[in-house]
Amino acid sequence: MKSSGKLPFGRKLIAAGLALGLVACQSVQTTQPGVVGVDRKQTMTSLLPVSQVNGGAEKAYQQVLLDARKKNQLNRDNAQLARVRRVAERLIPATTAFRNDAPGWRWEVNVITSSEVNAWCMPGGKIAFYTGLIEKLQVTDDEMAAVMGHEIAHALREHGRERASQAVLQSTVLNIGAAILGVGSTAVDLSSTILDITFNLPHSRQDEVEADRIGVELAARAGFDPHAAVSLWQKMGQLGGGRGPAFLSTHPSPENRIKDLQVYSERVMSLYQAARKR
């Protein structure tokens, strides 16, 4: 008998299982634990290497800058831009405490004119600060370092890649199901996924706690007072009826977050004191 060339449904399921095995997630240690002791292993798909994620972030970041430039919202105040970049220049070398490759990333730092209280760091070190955060909160340099350290920590921990991995795996499962059923597939546009992750999908509470703790250590190592993270959150809590800005909506309650920041700020005080002596 001649074969029809089509696998029976049962064999398709076996093939689907094998395909899923090929894209199975790996347990990854993205960073060193540092003094703050962040040592959770993360799950990443082998289909999404760091280089691919960073390339997608580069494309997404340039699109954000292009849109801001068209609206005359990009780097309008040279003094303000210089201030933000000075803070970043002190923080970036401190990232080596968590991963040796980070200081060599293709870092970019820009300021977007917007009333929105916001800041973010895409994978690979693509940073944006919004004037609304700087002006509405009247942040000190130490408080600016607290925000930036927190956002850089997301990039160091590859939280974006972790969430993009989930999106890719979901797409893979859908595509395998579509192949079994003989219908069309669903593709993932990585740059669009990173934009969605950056602007629309909140970080998990676990991600935010990790970023808070790593952020205070980065600030301390760079010679910024880590206690500024507490005063920053107090200012944010007063904004918008105590709930804080939208980009922090998934953080723990203000009371628990302040308690945690107080504990970890004290833990890294010796690093701050040593940095101040240099």
Disulfide bonds with the S-S distance in Angstrom:
none
